[in-house]
Amino acid sequence: MSASVSPETESAVVRRLRAAGCVFAEDEARLLLSEARDAVELTTMVARRVAGDPLEHVLGWTGFCGLRIAVDPGVFVPRQRSELLVREAAALAAPGAVVVDLCCGSGALGVAVASLLGEAELHAADLEPAAVRCASRNVAPFGGHAHQGDLFDALPPRLRGRIGILLSNVPYVPTEEIALMPPEARDHEPRLALDGGTDGLAVLRRVAAAAPGWLAPGGHLLVETSRRQAPGAVETLAGAGLLARVVTSAELDATAVVGTRQA
């Protein structure tokens, strides 16, 4: 639609977005104008954004690691800082590795790793039905499969002991801090994808405890965490028998922990 949009229309959209508190109103306006198929759809999309819907849910996609990832309403929106997990995983993965994206949301992490490897057996899993439906569409072009269930219960038993790369962007926001998150997250993303329990490490403990039985010898578990929680995350992975280390990116303002099953 953007080719036929008048400057007056674009300015009007920018003004509405800015009045609603959108910090990057100009950039968002350009995206909405380029995606809307007609004036009616544009009006609906702008109204949704002004009402507080995440831009990614309004557009139906987000950019991640140079890819366009479908993101449906009610599905966790991948954060740019999670690119750290992708970079680390791609550097560690062997050709043709079994790659699993656990707590997958849209499946963005697994898809990004598979796109970099060129050859991988890709699986994604989540407890939320909406996430599994969304992830199914994203992993399909890479020959991947999405599964619904509680953590490892969702995975085919044949993957036990074969996973080379286990990405698990577990929820790690402490329960009492959920209320401090931006409304776009706390009001529009599943609480299940945000709430990490009292100290933010509750789900990580469950993943770490079971991971050694699913990882191949020399396989790697990669989890995102906060700088504050990193020592506790390292202790958790080490307690499960994994060799654990912290990786960071100042560029992405990201912290992750990598746990490796000894060969």
The 8 nearest C-alpha neighbors of each residue, nearest first, counted from 0:
[[1, 36, 33, 2, 3, 35, 32, 37],
 [2, 0, 33, 4, 32, 3, 29, 34],
 [1, 3, 0, 4, 33, 5, 32, 6],
 [4, 2, 1, 0, 5, 6, 32, 37],
 [5, 3, 1, 2, 8, 6, 0, 9],
 [4, 6, 7, 8, 3, 9, 2, 1],
 [7, 5, 9, 8, 10, 4, 11, 3],
 [6, 8, 10, 5, 9, 11, 4, 12],
 [9, 7, 11, 5, 10, 6, 12, 4],
 [8, 10, 6, 12, 11, 7, 13, 5],
 [11, 9, 13, 7, 8, 12, 6, 14],
 [10, 12, 8, 14, 9, 13, 7, 15],
 [13, 11, 9, 15, 14, 10, 28, 16],
 [14, 12, 10, 16, 24, 11, 15, 25],
 [13, 15, 17, 11, 12, 16, 18, 10],
 [16, 14, 18, 12, 13, 17, 19, 11],
 [15, 17, 19, 13, 18, 24, 21, 14],
 [16, 18, 21, 14, 20, 19, 24, 15],
 [17, 19, 15, 20, 16, 14, 21, 13],
 [20, 18, 16, 17, 49, 21, 15, 50],
 [19, 21, 17, 18, 22, 16, 24, 49],
 [22, 20, 17, 24, 16, 23, 19, 18],
 [21, 23, 24, 20, 17, 16, 25, 19],
 [24, 22, 26, 21, 25, 27, 17, 16],
 [23, 25, 27, 21, 17, 13, 16, 26],
 [26, 24, 28, 27, 13, 23, 29, 16],
 [27, 25, 29, 28, 23, 24, 30, 13],
 [26, 28, 30, 24, 29, 25, 23, 31],
 [27, 29, 25, 31, 30, 26, 13, 24],
 [28, 30, 32, 26, 27, 31, 33, 25],
 [31, 29, 27, 33, 28, 32, 34, 26],
 [30, 32, 28, 34, 33, 29, 35, 27],
 [33, 31, 29, 1, 30, 35, 34, 28],
 [32, 34, 1, 30, 31, 0, 35, 29],
 [35, 33, 31, 32, 30, 36, 0, 58],
 [36, 34, 41, 32, 40, 37, 33, 31],
 [37, 35, 0, 40, 34, 38, 41, 33],
 [38, 36, 40, 39, 35, 41, 0, 42],
 [37, 39, 41, 40, 42, 36, 35, 0],
 [40, 38, 42, 41, 37, 43, 36, 35],
 [39, 41, 43, 42, 37, 38, 35, 44],
 [42, 40, 38, 35, 44, 39, 43, 45],
 [41, 43, 39, 45, 40, 44, 46, 38],
 [44, 42, 40, 46, 41, 45, 47, 39],
 [45, 43, 41, 47, 46, 42, 57, 40],
 [44, 46, 48, 42, 47, 43, 49, 41],
 [47, 45, 49, 43, 44, 48, 50, 42],
 [48, 46, 50, 44, 45, 49, 52, 43],
 [47, 49, 52, 45, 51, 50, 46, 54],
 [48, 50, 46, 51, 47, 19, 45, 16],
 [51, 49, 47, 48, 52, 46, 19, 45],
 [52, 50, 48, 49, 53, 183, 47, 182],
 [51, 53, 48, 47, 50, 54, 183, 57],
 [54, 52, 56, 55, 183, 51, 57, 48],
 [53, 55, 57, 56, 58, 48, 52, 27],
 [54, 56, 58, 60, 53, 57, 61, 59],
 [57, 55, 59, 72, 53, 54, 58, 71],
 [56, 58, 54, 55, 59, 44, 53, 52],
 [59, 57, 55, 60, 56, 54, 31, 34],
 [60, 58, 56, 70, 57, 55, 71, 69],
 [59, 61, 69, 70, 68, 55, 58, 67],
 [62, 60, 68, 55, 67, 63, 69, 70],
 [61, 63, 67, 66, 65, 68, 64, 60],
 [64, 62, 66, 65, 61, 67, 79, 68],
 [65, 63, 66, 111, 82, 62, 79, 85],
 [64, 66, 63, 62, 67, 111, 68, 61],
 [67, 65, 63, 64, 62, 68, 111, 61],
 [66, 68, 62, 61, 60, 63, 69, 65],
 [69, 67, 60, 61, 66, 62, 70, 107],
 [68, 70, 60, 59, 137, 71, 61, 67],
 [71, 69, 60, 59, 105, 56, 68, 74],
 [70, 72, 74, 56, 59, 73, 133, 69],
 [73, 71, 56, 74, 70, 187, 59, 57],
 [72, 74, 188, 187, 189, 71, 75, 129],
 [73, 75, 130, 72, 71, 188, 104, 76],
 [76, 74, 188, 104, 77, 192, 189, 73],
 [75, 77, 74, 78, 70, 55, 105, 104],
 [78, 76, 75, 79, 107, 81, 63, 105],
 [79, 77, 80, 81, 76, 82, 63, 75],
 [78, 80, 81, 82, 77, 63, 251, 64],
 [81, 79, 251, 253, 82, 78, 83, 252],
 [80, 82, 83, 79, 84, 78, 85, 223],
 [81, 83, 85, 80, 84, 79, 86, 64],
 [84, 82, 81, 86, 85, 80, 87, 253],
 [85, 83, 87, 82, 81, 86, 88, 221],
 [84, 86, 82, 88, 83, 87, 112, 89],
 [87, 85, 83, 89, 88, 84, 82, 90],
 [86, 88, 90, 84, 85, 89, 83, 91],
 [87, 89, 85, 91, 90, 86, 92, 84],
 [90, 88, 86, 92, 91, 87, 112, 85],
 [89, 91, 87, 88, 92, 86, 85, 93],
 [92, 90, 88, 89, 87, 93, 219, 164],
 [93, 91, 89, 90, 88, 96, 164, 94],
 [92, 94, 96, 95, 91, 163, 116, 89],
 [95, 93, 96, 118, 92, 116, 119, 117],
 [94, 96, 119, 118, 93, 120, 97, 116],
 [97, 95, 119, 93, 94, 163, 98, 120],
 [96, 98, 120, 162, 163, 119, 121, 164],
 [99, 97, 164, 121, 120, 96, 165, 163],
 [100, 98, 122, 165, 123, 121, 101, 166],
 [99, 101, 123, 166, 109, 103, 167, 165],
 [100, 102, 167, 103, 124, 123, 166, 99],
 [103, 101, 125, 167, 124, 169, 104, 168],
 [102, 104, 106, 101, 100, 125, 124, 123],
 [103, 105, 130, 75, 106, 102, 74, 125],
 [104, 106, 134, 107, 133, 130, 103, 70],
 [107, 105, 134, 103, 104, 108, 109, 123],
 [106, 108, 110, 105, 109, 111, 68, 77],
 [109, 107, 111, 110, 106, 85, 112, 100],
 [108, 110, 100, 112, 111, 107, 106, 113],
 [109, 111, 113, 107, 108, 112, 138, 114],
 [110, 112, 114, 108, 109, 113, 107, 64],
 [113, 111, 109, 115, 114, 110, 85, 89],
 [114, 112, 110, 116, 115, 111, 119, 117],
 [113, 115, 111, 112, 117, 116, 110, 141],
 [116, 114, 112, 113, 117, 111, 89, 118],
 [117, 115, 113, 118, 114, 112, 89, 119],
 [116, 118, 114, 115, 113, 119, 94, 95],
 [117, 119, 95, 116, 94, 113, 120, 96],
 [120, 118, 95, 96, 121, 113, 97, 98],
 [121, 119, 97, 98, 96, 95, 143, 122],
 [120, 122, 143, 98, 119, 99, 97, 144],
 [121, 123, 99, 144, 143, 145, 100, 98],
 [124, 122, 100, 145, 99, 103, 101, 106],
 [125, 123, 146, 101, 145, 103, 147, 102],
 [126, 124, 102, 147, 127, 103, 148, 131],
 [125, 127, 148, 149, 147, 128, 124, 150],
 [126, 128, 130, 129, 125, 131, 147, 148],
 [129, 127, 131, 130, 132, 126, 147, 125],
 [130, 128, 132, 131, 127, 133, 74, 73],
 [129, 131, 104, 133, 127, 128, 132, 74],
 [130, 132, 134, 128, 133, 129, 145, 135],
 [133, 131, 129, 135, 130, 134, 128, 136],
 [132, 134, 130, 135, 131, 105, 136, 129],
 [133, 135, 105, 106, 137, 131, 136, 132],
 [136, 134, 145, 132, 133, 138, 137, 131],
 [137, 135, 134, 139, 133, 138, 132, 69],
 [136, 138, 134, 135, 139, 69, 68, 106],
 [139, 137, 143, 135, 141, 140, 136, 110],
 [138, 140, 142, 143, 141, 136, 137, 135],
 [141, 139, 142, 138, 137, 143, 136, 110],
 [142, 140, 139, 143, 138, 113, 110, 121],
 [141, 143, 139, 140, 138, 144, 121, 120],
 [144, 142, 121, 138, 139, 141, 122, 120],
 [143, 145, 122, 123, 135, 138, 121, 146],
 [146, 144, 123, 135, 124, 122, 131, 134],
 [147, 145, 124, 153, 123, 131, 154, 148],
 [148, 146, 125, 153, 126, 124, 131, 128],
 [149, 147, 153, 126, 152, 125, 150, 146],
 [148, 150, 126, 152, 153, 151, 125, 147],
 [149, 151, 152, 153, 148, 101, 125, 102],
 [152, 150, 153, 154, 149, 148, 209, 101],
 [151, 153, 149, 150, 154, 148, 155, 147],
 [154, 152, 148, 151, 147, 146, 149, 150],
 [153, 155, 151, 152, 156, 146, 124, 158],
 [154, 156, 157, 158, 153, 159, 152, 146],
 [157, 155, 158, 159, 154, 152, 153, 151],
 [156, 158, 155, 159, 161, 160, 154, 213],
 [159, 157, 161, 156, 155, 160, 162, 213],
 [158, 160, 213, 157, 161, 156, 212, 214],
 [159, 161, 213, 215, 214, 212, 162, 158],
 [162, 160, 215, 158, 159, 214, 163, 213],
 [163, 161, 214, 97, 215, 164, 160, 213],
 [162, 164, 218, 97, 96, 215, 219, 214],
 [165, 163, 98, 219, 162, 218, 220, 99],
 [166, 164, 220, 99, 98, 219, 221, 100],
 [167, 165, 100, 221, 101, 220, 99, 164],
 [168, 166, 101, 222, 169, 102, 100, 221],
 [167, 169, 222, 223, 102, 166, 170, 101],
 [168, 170, 167, 102, 171, 203, 202, 222],
 [171, 169, 193, 195, 192, 194, 172, 168],
 [170, 172, 195, 199, 200, 169, 194, 173],
 [171, 173, 199, 195, 194, 193, 170, 174],
 [174, 172, 199, 198, 197, 195, 196, 176],
 [173, 175, 196, 176, 194, 197, 177, 172],
 [174, 176, 173, 177, 178, 197, 179, 172],
 [177, 175, 179, 178, 173, 174, 172, 180],
 [178, 176, 179, 180, 174, 175, 172, 185],
 [177, 179, 176, 180, 175, 185, 181, 174],
 [180, 178, 176, 177, 181, 175, 185, 182],
 [179, 181, 177, 178, 185, 182, 184, 176],
 [182, 180, 183, 184, 185, 179, 178, 186],
 [183, 181, 185, 184, 186, 180, 187, 51],
 [184, 182, 181, 53, 187, 186, 185, 52],
 [185, 183, 188, 182, 187, 181, 186, 180],
 [184, 186, 182, 187, 183, 188, 180, 181],
 [187, 185, 182, 184, 183, 188, 189, 181],
 [186, 188, 184, 183, 185, 73, 189, 52],
 [187, 189, 184, 75, 73, 74, 185, 186],
 [190, 188, 191, 192, 73, 74, 75, 187],
 [191, 189, 193, 192, 194, 188, 185, 177],
 [190, 192, 189, 193, 194, 170, 127, 195],
 [193, 191, 170, 190, 189, 194, 75, 188],
 [194, 192, 170, 190, 191, 172, 195, 171],
 [195, 193, 172, 170, 174, 196, 191, 190],
 [196, 194, 199, 171, 170, 172, 173, 201],
 [197, 195, 199, 174, 201, 173, 198, 194],
 [196, 198, 173, 174, 199, 195, 175, 201],
 [199, 197, 173, 200, 196, 195, 201, 174],
 [198, 200, 195, 173, 171, 196, 172, 197],
 [199, 201, 203, 198, 195, 202, 171, 204],
 [202, 200, 196, 204, 203, 195, 199, 205],
 [203, 201, 205, 204, 200, 195, 169, 206],
 [202, 204, 206, 200, 205, 201, 207, 169],
 [205, 203, 207, 202, 201, 206, 208, 200],
 [206, 204, 202, 208, 203, 207, 209, 201],
 [205, 207, 203, 204, 209, 208, 210, 202],
 [208, 206, 210, 204, 209, 205, 236, 203],
 [207, 209, 205, 239, 206, 210, 204, 211],
 [208, 210, 207, 206, 211, 212, 205, 213],
 [209, 211, 207, 213, 212, 206, 208, 214],
 [212, 210, 214, 213, 209, 260, 208, 241],
 [211, 213, 210, 160, 214, 209, 159, 215],
 [212, 214, 159, 160, 210, 211, 162, 161],
 [215, 213, 162, 160, 218, 211, 161, 212],
 [214, 216, 161, 160, 218, 162, 163, 217],
 [217, 215, 262, 218, 260, 261, 214, 160],
 [216, 218, 262, 260, 261, 215, 259, 219],
 [219, 217, 163, 215, 214, 216, 260, 259],
 [218, 220, 259, 164, 258, 163, 165, 221],
 [221, 219, 165, 258, 257, 166, 164, 259],
 [222, 220, 257, 166, 256, 165, 167, 219],
 [223, 221, 167, 168, 256, 255, 166, 224],
 [222, 224, 255, 168, 254, 256, 221, 84],
 [225, 223, 255, 254, 229, 228, 171, 222],
 [226, 224, 228, 227, 254, 229, 223, 253],
 [225, 227, 229, 228, 254, 224, 253, 230],
 [228, 226, 225, 229, 230, 224, 231, 254],
 [227, 229, 225, 231, 226, 230, 232, 224],
 [228, 230, 232, 226, 231, 227, 225, 233],
 [231, 229, 233, 232, 228, 234, 227, 226],
 [232, 230, 234, 228, 229, 233, 235, 200],
 [231, 233, 229, 235, 234, 230, 228, 236],
 [234, 232, 230, 236, 235, 231, 243, 237],
 [233, 235, 231, 237, 232, 236, 238, 230],
 [236, 234, 232, 238, 233, 237, 231, 204],
 [237, 235, 239, 233, 238, 241, 207, 234],
 [238, 236, 241, 234, 240, 239, 235, 243],
 [237, 239, 235, 236, 240, 234, 241, 208],
 [240, 238, 236, 237, 208, 241, 207, 235],
 [241, 239, 237, 238, 236, 242, 260, 211],
 [240, 242, 237, 260, 259, 258, 236, 239],
 [243, 241, 259, 258, 237, 260, 240, 244],
 [244, 242, 258, 257, 233, 237, 241, 236],
 [243, 245, 257, 256, 233, 258, 246, 242],
 [246, 244, 256, 255, 257, 247, 229, 243],
 [245, 247, 255, 254, 256, 244, 248, 257],
 [248, 246, 254, 253, 255, 249, 245, 252],
 [249, 247, 253, 250, 251, 252, 254, 83],
 [248, 250, 252, 251, 247, 253, 254, 80],
 [249, 251, 248, 252, 253, 80, 247, 83],
 [250, 252, 80, 253, 248, 249, 79, 83],
 [253, 251, 249, 248, 250, 80, 254, 247],
 [254, 252, 251, 248, 80, 247, 83, 249],
 [253, 255, 247, 224, 225, 226, 246, 223],
 [256, 254, 223, 246, 224, 222, 245, 247],
 [255, 257, 245, 222, 244, 221, 246, 223],
 [258, 256, 221, 244, 243, 220, 245, 259],
 [257, 259, 243, 220, 241, 242, 219, 236],
 [260, 258, 219, 242, 241, 218, 217, 261],
 [261, 259, 217, 241, 218, 216, 211, 262],
 [260, 262, 217, 216, 259, 241, 242, 218],
 [261, 216, 217, 260, 215, 218, 259, 214]]
